[in-house]
């Protein structure tokens, strides 16, 4: 997962950015989903950006020479294990995909539209190359 996340950060021009990743159980992720997204159910991955702030709140200032804190990603290992079984991949591959997906959200990608979801899948596929996840398109060329 670390290699995949690093590939995303490098490709997106944020090689020194700081990301925290929490590997948790379904119950912990359900509580986070309930408390922050008002959806009382487990999910595979959640992202909490430090770039976003409430209206009227000044953006986070970063001291020169220190990494930019992008935010936090929470992944349910239990959900990831179930998804890995369905997708026919090992748990490490599924965790790498979810880590990449969460970091892309921290970088401002959005998958609420068909076009946005397709763009995210292409970026995830590039990060997972040369062994692409079966749920992603095969990368033909680098997307700019």
N, C-alpha and C positions, 0 to 999 in steps of 0.2 A: 504494500500500500504506500509506503514511504516513497518508493521510486516513482510510482504513478502520480502521486500528489506533487512531487518535485517536478516531474515532467510538465504537468499542467501549469505550475507557477512559472517555470522557465519559459514555456511557450506563450504565456500571457504577459510576459514582461515584468514579472514580480518575483524574481529568483530569491530575494532575501526576505520575502514576506513571512510572517509568523502565523501558523495555524495550529490550533489545539484540536486534537481528535479524541473524543471519548468513545470507548467501546463499552457498551452497556447491555443490559438485558431488556426484554420487551417492556417490563413494568416501568423501568426508569425512563425509557424513551416515551412510553405512553404518558407518563406524568409531565414530561417536558412538552409533549405535543398538546396536552390538555391545558397546561399553564400558559403557554406562549402562542399557540395557534388555535386554541379553543376547540380542539378536536380530541375527544376523549377516546383515543384508540392508539395502539402502537403503530409505528411506521418504520420504514427501513432506515432513513437518514433525515436528519434535521440540520439546518445551517443557521447560525446566529452571527450575523455580520456586525463587525465593529465599525464599518464604514457608514452604516445607516444610523441615523439618530432621530429622535423625536423632534417635531417642529419647534423651533425656538431654542434648541440645544446646540451649542457650537460643536463642530466636528472634532473628533479626537486629534490632538496634536501629537506628532511624533518628533522626538528629538533627532537632530541630524546625526547620521551614522548608526542609527538603531533600526532594526527591522520594523516594517509596518505590520501591526497586528491586524490581520484580516478578520479573524473571528474564530468561532468554534463550530465543530462538526460533531454531532452525536449520531452514532451508528448502533442499531440494535443487532448484536451478534446472533441472537436467536432468529430474528427475521432473515438476516443475511444467510444463515445456514439453511433455512427452508428454501429461500430463493435459489441458492447455489444448487440444491438438489433438483429443483424444477428445471434450472437452466443447464444442468449437466456439467457444472464446473466445480472446482474445489472452493472451499471457503475463502482462501486467500485471494483468489481471483474475484469473487463476489465483493469482498471487502475493498479491494483495489478499485473496483467500479464505483462502489458507493462513496469511497473517499474522494475519488475524482469528481463525482456528481456533486457532492457537498461543497467542495472547494470551488467548482464552477459557479455555484450559487453565490458564494462569498465574493466572487469576482464580478458579480452583476448579471450572470446569465439567468434566464428565466425560461421555464419549460411549460408555462401555462398556455401557450399557443402551439399549434402544430409546427410552425416554422422555428420557433424557439427551441422546442423539444428536439427537432431534427438537428439543429445547430449544436446543441449540447451533446447529442449522441455522436456526432462527427468528432467533436473535441475529445470526448471520452475515448473513442476508438483510437485516435492518434496517441493519446497518453498510454493506452494499453498495448499498443503495437510493440513487438511483432506478434504477440499472442492475443488477438482480439477476443473479446467476450462474445458469445454467440448471440446476444441480444442487440449487438451493435453492428452498424455497417462496417465493411472492410475499408480501411482508409486507402484512397486512391492517390491522393496528394495532400500536401499540407494546405490547410485553410488559412488564409491571411486575415 
